[in-house]
Amino acid sequence: MLFKIALKNLLGARLRTFLNVLVTAFSFFLILFMSAMYDGMLQHAKQVTMDTEIAGGAYWHPEYDPLDPLTFEDAHSVPPAAVQALVDEKKAFPVLVSQASIYPG
């Protein structure tokens, strides 16, 4: 009985029912699409960041602590022979991190 009344109301208001179903389906599809697109953009950004910043990995001096700027001066030395061989083959490059001051004017 209740199903018959609901079906009669839906069929009686054809255009309004069709528009409600269409807008609801379109909104649901759009929400799923945007969610998937943002997730894909986030994954791509993480991959690009890893590729550009650390590529195949990083070798840090044993005394280097990126969170302690007071150890910058003590955390440098000549690269070990294995790392120097990679530098010579252009498969790695050394980066010297040191403190600096910028004065205006």
N, C-alpha and C positions, 0 to 999 in steps of 0.2 A: 504494500500500500504506500509506504513512504517513498519507495523507489519510483513508483508510478507518478507520484506528485512531483518529485524532483525532476524526472525525465520530462514531464509535461511543462514544467517551468523553464527548463533548458531549451526545449524545442520551441516554446512560445517566444522566447527572446533570442532569436537566432543570431542576429548581428551582434548584439551585446555579448552573448556567450562566445561567439567566434572571436571577437576582439579581445575578450579577457583571456581566453586560452592562448591566442597568438602572442599577446604582450607578455604573458607569464612564461611561455616557452622561450620567447626571444630573450627575456631578461635572464632566465636560467642559463641559456646558452652563452650569453655575453659574460655572465659572472664566471662560468667555467673557463671560457676562453681567456679572459683577463687574468685569472688566477694562474693558469698554465703559462701564459706569456710572461708574467712577472717572475714565476719560478724559473723559467728558462733563462730570463735575463740575469737573475741572481746567480745561477750556475755558471753562465758564460762569464760574468764579471769575476767570479772567484777563480775560474780557470785562467783567464787572462792575467789576473793579478799574480797567480802562482807562476805562470810562464814568464812574465816580465821581471818579477822581483827575485825569484830564487831559481828559476829554470830547473836545472837538474839537481840542485842542492846548494848548500853553502858550507864553507869551511871557516870556522871562526877560531881565532887565537884562544887558547885555553883560559887566559886571564880576562878575556873580553866579556863584559856584562852590559848589554844594551840598556838596561834600566839604571845603571850606575855611572853617571858621567865623570865621576872622579877617577875611574879606572881606565879612561881612554888613553891617557899618556903612557901607562904601563903595559897596555895590551897591544903592542906592535913588535914585530920581528921580521926577519927574513923568512919567506915561505919555505916549508920543508921541500925536500928534493922531489917528492911525488907530486906535490902541488905545482912546483916550479916547472916540472915537465909538462903538465897540462897547460900552464900559461904559455910555454914555448910553442906548444902545438895549437895555440889559439882556441883551446877548448875551455879555458877558464881565464879570468882576469882578476888581478888583485885590486882591492879597494882599501884605501887608507882612510880611516875615520879618525879625525882629530878635532880638538876643540878650537873654536875660532871666535873672534869678536868682530862685530860690525859697528863702526862708529859713523854716525851721519856727518855730512859736511865734507 
